[in-house]
Amino acid sequence: MALYVQKFGGTSVGSVERIKAVAEKVKRFRDEGHQIVVVVSAMSGETNRLIGLASEINDDPTPREMDMLVSTGEQVTISLLAMALQKIGVDATSYTGAQVGIRTDSAHTKARIQHIDTNDLREDLDDGKVVVVAGFQGVDEEGNITTLGRGGSDTTGVALAAALKADECQIYTDVDGVYTTDPRVCSKARRLETVTVEEMLEMASLGSKILQIRSVEFAGKYNVPLRVLSSFEDGPGTLIVAEEEDNMEEPLISGIAFNVNEAKLTLLNTPDIPGVASKILGPIADSNIEIDMIVQNVSPDGNTTDFSFTVAKTDFKATQRILTETVIPSVGGGEMRGDDNIAKVSLVGVGMRSHAGVASKMFRVLAEEGINIRMVSTSEIKISVLIDEKFMELAVRSLHTAFGLDAEAISDETA
Amino acid sequence: MALYVQKFGGTSVGSVERIKAVAEKVKRFRDEGHQIVVVVSAMSGETNRLIGLASEINDDPTPREMDMLVSTGEQVTISLLAMALQKIGVDATSYTGAQVGIRTDSAHTKARIQHIDTNDLREDLDDGKVVVVAGFQGVDEEGNITTLGRGGSDTTGVALAAALKADECQIYTDVDGVYTTDPRVCSKARRLETVTVEEMLEMASLGSKILQIRSVEFAGKYNVPLRVLSSFEDGPGTLIVAEEEDNMEEPLISGIAFNVNEAKLTLLNTPDIPGVASKILGPIADSNIEIDMIVQNVSPDGNTTDFSFTVAKTDFKATQRILTETVIPSVGGGEMRGDDNIAKVSLVGVGMRSHAGVASKMFRVLAEEGINIRMVSTSEIKISVLIDEKFMELAVRSLHTAFGLDAEAISDETA
């Protein structure tokens, strides 16, 4: 007998029929003798409907009242799911975030969980009940209803699993697991049996579509085994673990992430003096523009440097203006170049830590395909390269095969 | 400076525009320096929408989950109204029944209020805030959300007014007060400035369309001045008071109630032996049929009796069957007569207590119009007569004039 926390998102409970289907799924686990806590979001569309009502009344309502309003969405779902479970003979009770004792700080609309009181939950579970809990919401010290921000139901699931020391927190989504890369780009993409928390975080461009990053961090911090599964079909999904344990066949690379949402900017022949980097990036950060990759090369003469970085494509024009109008006049000299036809491709894998040669193999594979690398940055478990956008699919597919990620491929990654 | 509890029903908050109008009305009172607690129902249609969702899932859900579900309706309204107040510069905070500490028993879907904790409310009011409270709901000792049953928002308003010792509980409805009789039947019907709790209870057929009887009883018990007003136009409405105090011009009759929803049944020549009444009415009550008027006359020979009573028209056929199949065989003898073309007309007024002759005047007025009286029953502040249904309007109008109730009429009721 295991204790599972199962989280179903808005699409999974988006209609009466889907709520009934979730009840059937929960019943199957219950019938196997497991203890089940179910966490649900608002029915898809409901939160937007409520926000729409609010915006007709007040374009700047207090966050406290917004939380009071939108928290009703999950409350509707928990009661309907409990009714659906009762209908098929499963004893079930629903609880709001406040009732189950999910204590948060008072940062309305983006509250953080501080404590969960599990006494009542445990009593119900010991009585054989399925407990249905409203995701995304809690209560502060003064009894005000708070919400964790959009997508926060994942966090509720993980936090409950941590507090209850559950055997697994299962996040049901519209995909059947985490893949080595996006199957729409690489048809040989393979579902991973397991992936580490660090890898999920580094694969943000893949992972963020499936799970809230915050819930993954939370799971890592509290050692909660997290599993991503499909709401609509049966299957083992992907287990997200704190650390890859005793895995004899630990793969070198777990997945390939990519995005085409960045633009590259370069300042050529910038004087190589202390503090130049902050003089370049300071005005950009001041404009609330986020910088991703940063690379600085010393030029052959040793007196000037080429400084490159990437920003979101939507910030490309604004960044060019800041460089031209503010940065270049202040640091002196230099020529600006910009390119927004680029793609970032990243290899991610904890196996990289203990293996040399991943980068050189990556560069060799890309060179063999005639793909020029425009910029490189590395972390402990990730290597990212910038390439021309038109080569993105080719790069992902070549690397996917070369690093043995293809479905049914025999691994050959001895680098 | 007064403290008002103002209750707005589902129609009054049925749309974004109406919620904004309620906010404006509340602001006007606030601007006059009064402290305001607002109690609101769910937006009209919302409770039925939620019940509809539930019925698609489970035709017999537990009452606890129904309360969890439908209580979201008021929660949406309180947050939207608080936002609307904030938008027009009124500091406002919303509270669910649970948050404001409306403690009830655990009789889900028909809970009774046991206690209200007013500390937080008082603090907010002293801070100059308008407090918006969800009607119709509370919380039991274990923290489960309960509801007071349909229409229970009136009761919430009265209970809060009692707990806060408010100067007045104002119930905003779609009529502008309590009338001497239904204006659709008698064009001379007049709005009453005041009416006593007892009169409201006796005028159920008028009053129940405006106010929940239970909230009127509650107001009487706790001496809460209750005022019925229109949501949509300004005006003084009708004040419902515990006792008519020092009213020099206390009217003999306050109003005329009527209904055409009853049917009359008579057993003729029933043996006049002890216990015969319970033998007749027992089997009817056992079938959950409610009996209204009961009249028993001794017949001239002193050995038999004529026994008459009224039931709802919808129970007419079933009652006839019970009399024929069960009662007459068991009590022996007798002949049954039934009539469902009857109307009940009642004069109501606390002034009746200290005045003789109301009944004789009533009978005289009806006789002058050629209206035959089929049955009479009296209470301390009410006289009811059964007449042919076709005379109903004529009877109401004649009595309305004769007892000085007509708008702009000079009172002449010296009986």
Chai-1 contact restraints between the chains, C-beta under 6 A:
chainA,res_idxA,chainB,res_idxB,connection_type,confidence,min_distance_angstrom,max_distance_angstrom,comment,restraint_id
A,V16,B,E56,contact,1.0,0.0,6.0,A-B,restraint_1
A,V16,B,I57,contact,1.0,0.0,6.0,A-B,restraint_2
A,A54,B,M83,contact,1.0,0.0,6.0,A-B,restraint_3
A,E56,B,V16,contact,1.0,0.0,6.0,A-B,restraint_4
A,I57,B,V16,contact,1.0,0.0,6.0,A-B,restraint_5
A,I57,B,L80,contact,1.0,0.0,6.0,A-B,restraint_6
A,I57,B,M83,contact,1.0,0.0,6.0,A-B,restraint_7
A,I57,B,A84,contact,1.0,0.0,6.0,A-B,restraint_8
A,N58,B,M83,contact,1.0,0.0,6.0,A-B,restraint_9
A,N58,B,K87,contact,1.0,0.0,6.0,A-B,restraint_10
A,P61,B,M83,contact,1.0,0.0,6.0,A-B,restraint_11
A,E65,B,S79,contact,1.0,0.0,6.0,A-B,restraint_12
A,E65,B,A82,contact,1.0,0.0,6.0,A-B,restraint_13
A,E65,B,M83,contact,1.0,0.0,6.0,A-B,restraint_14
A,M68,B,S79,contact,1.0,0.0,6.0,A-B,restraint_15
A,M68,B,S94,contact,1.0,0.0,6.0,A-B,restraint_16
A,L69,B,S79,contact,1.0,0.0,6.0,A-B,restraint_17
A,T72,B,T72,contact,1.0,0.0,6.0,A-B,restraint_18
A,T72,B,Q75,contact,1.0,0.0,6.0,A-B,restraint_19
A,T72,B,V76,contact,1.0,0.0,6.0,A-B,restraint_20
A,Q75,B,T72,contact,1.0,0.0,6.0,A-B,restraint_21
A,V76,B,T72,contact,1.0,0.0,6.0,A-B,restraint_22
A,S79,B,E65,contact,1.0,0.0,6.0,A-B,restraint_23
A,S79,B,M68,contact,1.0,0.0,6.0,A-B,restraint_24
A,S79,B,L69,contact,1.0,0.0,6.0,A-B,restraint_25
A,L80,B,I57,contact,1.0,0.0,6.0,A-B,restraint_26
A,A82,B,E65,contact,1.0,0.0,6.0,A-B,restraint_27
A,M83,B,A54,contact,1.0,0.0,6.0,A-B,restraint_28
A,M83,B,I57,contact,1.0,0.0,6.0,A-B,restraint_29
A,M83,B,N58,contact,1.0,0.0,6.0,A-B,restraint_30
A,M83,B,P61,contact,1.0,0.0,6.0,A-B,restraint_31
A,M83,B,E65,contact,1.0,0.0,6.0,A-B,restraint_32
A,A84,B,I57,contact,1.0,0.0,6.0,A-B,restraint_33
A,K87,B,N58,contact,1.0,0.0,6.0,A-B,restraint_34
A,S94,B,M68,contact,1.0,0.0,6.0,A-B,restraint_35
A,Q99,B,G143,contact,1.0,0.0,6.0,A-B,restraint_36
A,G143,B,Q99,contact,1.0,0.0,6.0,A-B,restraint_37
